[in-house]
């Protein structure tokens, strides 16, 4: 206990600095999920993507970042093992943030889209299992989360496959793609409106004091979807294209319509991502702040200090601006060739999967969700459309992430322990 009271400010400052570093890594690596497809399909330039992502990631992290935090903080390790030695939990959380931040820096530099959720969970499991006791880890919960990482890319991939195939069959393979686009694109717009509204209502509004039940949220989202459908119908009805133009010109014009949709889904993905993944950086920080301020007492629920969310939100934005380009290039161009319609299918599928997972409270990996969706779109055009070398590197980086986070966090845990003379 005396370590916590003696070094309370030092511990909080260390945790805040490393949480900022971890959030910077999330921005550098994970935000490419939201923007990679938009850049790859040329719906946005890289500069535009970074500006859009900064706004929506910050909004998502700041307005809706409080909810998933508790899942990661409470579910993975058993705090009963730390009651007599709360300083070990503090050291472990600080070491975990530093380890995850370093791994994300390495992966981002190499252009690997890895999971920030994987990184921090691997780090926390590593220090708890080796530094304290294997029994301190709730292995059942860890397995459940790992299971969700296999399931979510599959769900996203299947959704993206079917969304893209439907657009292909209904619009692109028809005699007059433009007429079919005018008929069917409003439905895609309505579906997009529904998913975005549901993400915002379920994840964003409760943190600004608006609470809706699940049924109310769905009803509201359906209402918004209907409005978007009719707005889309009016807007697309007003578009004037030359009917005498060749088929390629028709395709180009249809893709322009999808490019607009894609920017909207990218904004939704950025908001959902900010709200979901900021928890990876601020969860451990919130735990440290809570323990230190309570004089070593480990409470099951910690109220977030006012400055904790901005640390995560600002870190994410700076990481994206400084090192985000590399991973954006991998997601947008490396896996498969993307057009706006393909990118839209991937984005909408990923956003829908995030909604499903958020509803169940699982800390999913948005990286794996989006990579799964991009793979699904590529598979719709046959396996030859995929760059298998890039896919292999991505899968290897996913497998390496958990052990890399764990090993680094164990090293940092012992270094911090030694530094504080424990």
C-alpha positions in Angstrom: 0.0 0.0 0.0 2.8 2.4 0.9 4.1 2.4 -2.7 0.8 3.6 -4.0 0.6 6.4 -1.5 4.3 7.4 -1.9 4.3 7.4 -5.7 0.7 8.2 -6.5 1.3 11.1 -8.9 4.2 9.3 -10.5 2.1 6.2 -11.2 -0.8 8.2 -12.6 1.5 10.3 -14.9 3.3 7.1 -16.1 -0.1 5.4 -16.9 -1.4 8.6 -18.6 1.8 8.8 -20.8 1.7 5.2 -21.8 -2.1 5.2 -22.4 -1.5 8.2 -24.7 1.3 6.2 -26.5 -1.1 3.2 -26.8 -3.9 5.5 -28.2 -1.4 6.9 -30.7 -0.7 3.3 -31.8 -4.4 2.7 -32.2 -4.6 5.8 -34.4 -1.6 4.7 -36.5 -2.8 1.2 -37.0 -6.5 0.7 -36.4 -8.0 3.9 -37.9 -6.9 2.6 -41.3 -9.9 0.2 -40.9 -12.3 3.0 -41.2 -10.5 4.8 -44.0 -8.5 2.2 -45.9 -11.3 1.2 -48.2 -12.3 4.8 -49.0 -8.7 5.6 -50.0 -8.2 2.4 -51.9 -11.3 2.9 -54.0 -10.4 6.5 -54.6 -13.6 7.8 -53.0 -11.3 10.0 -50.7 -7.7 11.2 -51.0 -5.4 10.2 -48.1 -5.5 13.8 -46.8 -9.3 14.0 -46.9 -9.5 10.6 -45.2 -7.3 11.7 -42.4 -9.3 14.9 -41.8 -12.7 13.0 -41.8 -11.3 10.2 -39.6 -9.9 12.8 -37.1 -13.4 14.3 -36.7 -15.4 11.1 -36.4 -12.8 9.1 -34.4 -12.6 11.9 -31.9 -16.4 12.2 -31.7 -16.8 8.4 -31.2 -14.0 8.2 -28.6 -15.2 11.2 -26.6 -19.0 10.8 -26.8 -19.3 7.0 -26.8 -16.0 5.6 -25.5 -17.1 4.8 -22.0 -19.1 1.6 -22.4 -16.8 -1.2 -23.7 -14.0 0.0 -21.3 -15.5 -2.0 -18.5 -15.6 -5.3 -20.4 -11.9 -5.3 -21.0 -11.0 -4.0 -17.5 -13.1 -6.4 -15.5 -13.5 -9.5 -17.5 -10.0 -10.8 -18.2 -8.2 -11.0 -14.9 -9.5 -11.8 -11.4 -8.9 -8.8 -9.2 -9.1 -11.0 -6.0 -5.5 -12.0 -6.7 -4.4 -8.3 -6.3 -6.3 -7.3 -3.1 -3.2 -7.6 -0.9 -0.8 -6.3 -3.5 -2.7 -3.7 -5.6 0.6 -2.1 -6.7 1.2 -5.3 -8.9 -2.0 -4.6 -10.8 -0.9 -1.0 -11.2 2.5 -2.0 -12.5 1.0 -4.6 -14.8 -1.5 -2.2 -16.3 1.2 0.4 -16.9 3.5 -2.3 -18.5 0.6 -3.6 -20.6 0.0 -0.1 -22.1 3.7 0.3 -22.9 3.9 -3.2 -24.4 0.8 -2.8 -26.6 1.9 0.7 -27.7 5.3 -0.7 -28.8 3.8 -3.6 -30.7 1.4 -1.2 -32.5 4.3 1.1 -33.4 6.2 -1.8 -34.9 3.2 -3.2 -36.8 2.2 0.2 -38.1 5.7 0.9 -39.4 5.6 -2.4 -41.2 2.1 -1.7 -42.6 0.5 -4.7 -40.8 -3.2 -4.2 -39.8 -3.1 -5.9 -36.4 -5.8 -5.9 -33.7 -5.3 -3.3 -30.9 -7.8 -5.4 -28.8 -5.5 -8.5 -29.3 -2.5 -6.4 -28.3 -3.8 -5.1 -25.0 -5.5 -8.4 -24.0 -2.3 -10.3 -24.8 -0.4 -7.9 -22.7 -2.7 -8.0 -19.7 -2.9 -11.9 -19.8 0.9 -12.0 -20.1 1.7 -10.0 -16.9 -1.1 -11.6 -14.9 -0.3 -15.2 -15.8 3.5 -15.0 -15.4 4.0 -12.1 -13.0 1.2 -13.1 -10.5 -0.4 -16.5 -11.1 -1.9 -18.3 -14.1 -5.1 -18.6 -12.0 -5.4 -14.8 -12.0 -6.5 -15.0 -15.6 -10.1 -15.8 -16.4 -9.2 -18.2 -19.2 -12.9 -18.9 -20.1 -13.4 -15.2 -20.8 -10.2 -15.0 -22.9 -11.3 -18.0 -24.9 -14.7 -16.4 -25.5 -13.1 -13.3 -26.8 -10.6 -15.2 -29.0 -13.6 -17.1 -30.4 -15.3 -13.9 -31.3 -12.2 -12.9 -33.3 -12.6 -16.0 -35.5 -16.4 -15.5 -35.9 -16.5 -11.7 -36.6 -14.2 -11.8 -39.7 -16.4 -14.6 -41.0 -19.6 -12.8 -40.4 -18.2 -9.6 -42.0 -16.8 -11.5 -45.0 -20.1 -13.3 -45.7 -22.1 -10.0 -45.3 -19.7 -8.2 -47.7 -19.8 -11.1 -50.2 -23.6 -11.0 -50.3 -23.9 -7.2 -50.4 -21.5 -7.0 -53.3 -23.0 -9.9 -55.2 -26.5 -8.3 -54.8 -25.2 -5.0 -56.2 -23.5 -6.9 -59.0 -26.6 -8.9 -60.0 -29.2 -6.1 -59.5 -27.2 -3.2 -61.0 -23.9 -4.0 -62.8 -25.0 -7.1 -64.7 -28.3 -5.5 -65.9 -29.0 -4.1 -69.4 -29.1 -0.5 -68.1 -27.0 -0.2 -64.9 -28.0 3.5 -64.4 -31.7 2.8 -64.4 -31.2 -0.1 -62.0 -29.0 2.1 -59.8 -31.8 4.6 -59.6 -34.1 1.8 -58.6 -32.0 -0.1 -56.1 -29.4 2.3 -54.6 -32.0 4.0 -52.4 -32.5 0.6 -50.7 -28.7 0.4 -50.0 -28.9 4.0 -48.7 -31.8 3.1 -46.4 -29.8 0.0 -45.1 -26.8 2.2 -44.6 -28.9 4.8 -42.7 -30.3 2.0 -40.5 -26.9 0.6 -39.6 -25.3 4.1 -38.9 -28.3 5.2 -36.9 -28.2 2.0 -34.8 -24.5 2.4 -34.1 -25.0 6.0 -33.1 -28.1 5.4 -30.9 -26.8 2.3 -29.1 -23.2 3.5 -28.7 -23.2 7.3 -28.7 -26.3 8.7 -27.2 -26.3 7.1 -23.7 -23.1 9.0 -22.9 -24.8 12.3 -23.6 -27.7 11.5 -21.3 -30.1 9.9 -23.8 -31.1 6.4 -23.0 -33.3 4.2 -25.3 -34.3 0.6 -24.9 -33.3 -1.9 -27.7 -36.8 -1.8 -29.3 -36.9 2.0 -29.2 -33.4 2.2 -30.8 -34.4 -0.2 -33.6 -37.7 1.7 -34.2 -35.8 5.0 -34.3 -33.2 3.5 -36.7 -36.0 2.2 -39.0 -37.5 5.7 -39.0 -34.2 7.2 -40.0 -33.7 4.5 -42.7 -37.0 5.3 -44.3 -36.2 9.0 -44.4 -32.8 8.3 -45.9 -34.4 6.0 -48.4 -36.7 8.7 -49.7 -34.0 11.4 -49.7 -31.8 9.0 -51.6 -34.6 8.3 -54.1 -35.1 12.1 -54.7 -31.3 12.8 -55.0 -30.6 9.9 -57.4 -33.8 10.8 -59.4 -32.3 14.2 -60.1 -29.0 12.9 -61.4 -28.8 13.4 -65.2 -26.5 11.2 -67.2 -26.3 10.8 -71.0 -28.3 7.7 -71.9 -26.5 7.5 -75.2 -23.1 7.1 -73.4 -21.4 3.7 -73.6 -21.7 1.1 -70.9 -18.3 1.9 -69.4 -19.6 5.5 -68.8 -22.7 4.1 -67.1 -20.5 2.0 -64.8 -18.4 5.0 -64.0 -21.5 7.0 -63.1 -22.9 4.2 -60.9 -19.6 4.0 -59.1 -19.8 7.7 -58.4 -23.1 7.2 -56.6 -21.4 4.4 -54.5 -18.5 6.7 -53.8 -20.8 9.1 -52.0 -22.3 6.2 -50.0 -18.9 5.0 -49.1 -17.8 8.3 -47.6 -20.9 8.1 -45.3 -20.2 4.5 -44.3 -16.5 5.5 -43.6 -17.7 8.2 -41.2 -19.9 5.7 -39.4 -17.1 3.2 -39.2 -14.7 5.9 -37.8 -17.3 6.9 -35.1 -18.0 3.2 -34.2 -14.3 2.5 -34.1 -13.5 5.5 -31.9 -16.2 4.4 -29.4 -15.2 0.8 -29.5 -11.4 0.8 -29.5 -10.5 3.8 -27.3 -11.3 1.4 -24.5 -8.1 -0.5 -25.3 -6.1 2.5 -24.2 -8.2 4.1 -21.5 -9.3 0.9 -19.8 -6.0 0.1 -18.1 -5.5 3.9 -17.4 -8.9 4.1 -15.7 -8.0 1.1 -13.6 -4.7 2.7 -12.5 -6.3 6.0 -11.7 -9.1 4.3 -9.7 -6.7 2.2 -7.6 -4.3 5.1 -6.9 -7.1 7.5 -6.0 -8.7 4.9 -3.7 -5.5 4.3 -1.8 -5.0 0.8 -3.2 -8.6 -0.4 -3.0 -9.6 -2.2 -6.1 -13.3 -1.4 -6.9 -15.2 -3.4 -9.4 -16.5 -0.2 -11.2 -14.4 2.9 -11.8 -15.8 6.2 -12.8 -13.8 7.7 -15.6 -11.9 10.9 -14.5 -12.8 13.8 -16.8 -9.4 13.9 -18.5 -9.1 10.2 -19.3 -11.3 10.1 -22.5 -9.5 13.2 -24.1 -6.1 11.5 -23.5 -7.3 8.5 -25.6 -9.1 10.7 -28.2 -6.2 13.1 -28.9 -3.7 10.2 -29.0 -5.8 8.4 -31.6 -6.0 11.5 -33.8 -2.2 12.2 -33.6 -1.3 8.6 -34.4 -3.5 8.6 -37.5 -2.0 11.8 -38.8 1.6 10.8 -38.1 1.8 7.2 -39.2 -1.6 6.1 -40.5 -0.7 6.1 -44.2 1.1 2.7 -44.2 -1.7 0.6 -42.9 -4.2 2.5 -45.0 -2.2 1.4 -48.1 -2.3 -2.3 -47.0 -6.1 -2.3 -46.4 -7.0 -0.1 -49.3 -4.7 -1.4 -52.0 -2.8 -4.4 -50.8 -5.5 -7.1 -50.3 -7.6 -6.7 -53.5 -8.4 -4.1 -56.1 -11.3 -1.9 -54.7 -13.8 0.2 -56.5 -16.4 2.4 -54.6 -19.1 -0.3 -54.9 -16.7 -3.0 -53.5 -15.5 -0.7 -50.8 -19.0 0.2 -49.9 -20.0 -3.5 -49.5 -17.0 -4.0 -47.2 -17.6 -0.9 -45.1 -21.4 -1.6 -44.7 -20.7 -5.3 -43.8 -18.0 -4.2 -41.2 -20.3 -1.6 -39.7 -23.1 -4.1 -39.4 -20.8 -6.6 -37.7 -19.7 -3.9 -35.2 -23.4 -3.3 -34.4 -24.0 -7.0 -33.8 -20.9 -7.4 -31.6 -21.5 -4.2 -29.7 -25.0 -5.4 -28.8 -23.4 -8.5 -27.2 -20.7 -6.4 -25.4 -17.8 -8.3 -26.9 -14.6 -6.3 -27.4 -14.3 -7.3 -31.1 -11.4 -6.5 -33.3 -12.5 -3.9 -35.9 -9.3 -4.7 -37.8 -10.3 -8.3 -38.3 -13.8 -7.3 -39.1 -12.8 -5.0 -41.9 -10.1 -7.3 -43.3 -12.7 -10.1 -43.3 -15.1 -7.9 -45.2 -12.5 -6.9 -47.8 -11.6 -10.6 -48.2 -15.3 -11.3 -48.7 -15.5 -8.7 -51.5 -12.4 -10.1 -53.1 -13.7 -13.7 -52.9 -16.8 -12.5 -54.8 -14.5 -12.0 -57.8 -12.7 -15.3 -57.3 -9.5 -16.2 -55.3 -7.3 -14.8 -58.1 -8.6 -11.3 -57.1 -6.8 -11.6 -53.8 -3.2 -10.8 -53.1 -2.4 -14.0 -51.2 1.1 -12.8 -50.1 -0.4 -9.8 -48.3 -3.2 -11.9 -46.8 -0.6 -14.4 -45.5 1.4 -11.6 -43.9 -1.7 -10.2 -42.2 -2.7 -13.6 -40.8 0.8 -14.2 -39.5 0.8 -10.7 -37.8 -2.6 -11.6 -36.2 -1.2 -14.8 -34.8 2.0 -13.1 -33.5 0.1 -10.2 -31.8 -1.1 -12.0 -28.7 2.3 -13.6 -27.8 4.2 -10.4 -28.7 2.0 -8.3 -26.4 2.4 -10.9 -23.6 6.2 -11.2 -23.8 6.8 -7.4 -23.9 4.4 -6.8 -21.1 6.1 -9.4 -18.9 9.5 -7.8 -19.5 8.1 -4.3 -18.7 6.2 -5.5 -15.7 9.5 -6.8 -14.1 11.4 -3.7 -15.1 8.8 -1.4 -13.4 8.7 -3.7 -10.3 12.5 -3.4 -10.0 12.4 0.3 -10.6 10.0 0.8 -7.7 12.1 -1.6 -5.5 9.4 -4.3 -5.2 
